[in-house]
């Protein structure tokens, strides 16, 4: 069965701050979020375009498709990297924060993938990247970024990035409850909703937040161990210059000691 998307090869490098190196045959293209490129070999040409290239209907179709991305907080444009040289060439994209890059082959009979709006990194040309609303009121009011997600569909390879370690769960007409910030992505068809986290005591003193995401159905779910928001909260809490408390380092003299140390 032939694919409509470009068939790209790849290699993931590193451990905690990963890079995905995409190998392109002459004429092949990969699309990526603006600013995600790490390095590229001579012969790779790049062009910033409105949308992913799958939109129909000329300029207005492209404008409508790309405009929906603005509602997710993403850029109106995607960057297209094409091998214009002779022979195979490589272009690499890096994670913006510590974690893992997750490759998914949509051509393996997989349904479309719904991912958090900042999880998409890059994909083979031909992949449609669009916006999807969660129609559940609970998800809209209490689900944070889960209300507006990005939808990736097609038959090529896509790459997502996530914080910390990534766990893939395969649901078989099952239910799983997840911290709302820890969801990376799930297959289309899985029901996503928000439920109260236990009784009032558990909600306010349990430390797990007021609400949990509940996913029901059959399909794959990707979960991250360290959402960027949680990492940022810990960094801010430990930053003395902006009111946080120093933890585990520094001089016994406190702020004066850090000044003497050059910090």
C-alpha angles and dihedrals in degrees: 000000000000121000127231091208123071113268106234129182121216147183126204113218129195134015118246099013102034134193125201113211112204119203114210128194116216108294096014120129137200124195123215144173113272111270096018096108115108103178140334137198126245110278096043112116121194132199131180111229138176106258134342098299095253096096119115129206102059123260096343091052091050091046092051094046094046093042091062088062089063089065089061091054093251129127120279087232138061125200118238117207115196131182104236094165137082118278129358118332132187135222124181134209126195137209114254093220138018113294142074138306112230119207118204125184108212089187093072092086090275123152123237116292123235111205138175109272095252097044099081113099109163143326144191114277110268095047113124113225112191143149126267129192122214104227095204113107091214091057090046097053102032107017098082111204091358090084093070116037138167119250120211118193137165135074103282137089120282129189126212129183126216138178123261117339122350122223120195116207123191111209120203105191086315140130128236128180118211138177104265093238095050098066113106101171146323137196119269111263096045110117113237121196141149124243134184114266101241125287126342093270092053092045096054103029105024094084093225097102130256096280139032130206114243119203120191132182141038125316145062125312125191118207128190123212097209118035114201091241091057092048091049091050091054092048093049091047089055098045109100093189091067099037101280126128121252111243130197100346145057136064126313084239090070117209093359090054092052090052090052089048091053096252 
